[in-house]
């Protein structure tokens, strides 16, 4: 298992997609996850972005932030 959203306090109601994103400035791979609300007011559309792996200290830039 790569990630347990429950351990992060994130409830994905209707997971629609997952994709690798760009390589981040610190060398880590980004991962994008999306869920939609099915046009239902009781559900949320979510776009979540994660950084995978350990940052390369030679590439790390303290001014760069990724949520």
C-alpha atoms as one frame of an Amber mdcrd trajectory, in Angstrom:
protein
   0.000   0.000   0.000   1.337   3.391  -0.974  -1.002   5.576   1.038  -3.897
   5.177   3.492  -6.088   8.266   3.181  -7.858   7.341   6.420  -4.602   7.742
   8.357  -4.376  11.282   6.957  -7.947  12.102   7.967  -9.031  12.332   4.313
 -12.293  10.744   3.204 -12.426  10.155  -0.539 -16.063   9.654  -1.409 -15.795
   8.882  -5.114 -12.226   8.346  -6.239 -12.072   9.015  -9.980  -8.426   9.231
 -10.940  -4.806   9.028  -9.939  -1.805  10.146 -11.927   1.835  10.969 -11.542
   2.456  14.692 -11.898   5.610  16.655 -12.501   8.931  16.030 -10.812   9.158
  18.569  -8.005  12.044  21.028  -7.596  13.502  18.870  -4.801  13.584  15.795
  -7.055  10.521  14.015  -5.652   7.750  12.645  -7.846   4.330  14.261  -7.435
   1.129  12.225  -7.316  -2.296  13.739  -8.056  -5.553  12.141  -6.858  -9.029
  13.377  -7.814 -12.546  12.554  -6.636 -15.790  14.191  -7.735 -19.061  15.038
  -6.043 -21.426  13.362  -8.552 -23.390  16.648  -8.599 -24.425  15.815  -5.031
 -24.313  18.556  -2.379 -23.400  16.026   0.321 -20.189  15.011  -1.491 -17.017
  16.997  -2.230 -14.879  17.363  -5.319 -11.255  16.992  -4.243  -7.888  17.408
  -5.922  -5.092  16.115  -3.709  -1.381  16.480  -4.446   1.361  14.496  -2.741
   5.141  14.356  -2.924   6.518  10.797  -3.040   9.853   9.656  -1.712  12.637
  11.542  -0.039  13.853  14.923  -1.197  17.300  15.090  -2.763  19.264  17.474
  -0.494  21.318  18.596  -3.508  18.112  19.783  -5.250  16.059  20.930  -2.263
  15.029  24.559  -2.221  13.673  25.821   1.103  11.532  28.365  -0.714   9.607
  25.674  -2.622   6.501  24.305  -0.934   4.206  21.508  -2.062   0.966  20.624
  -0.361
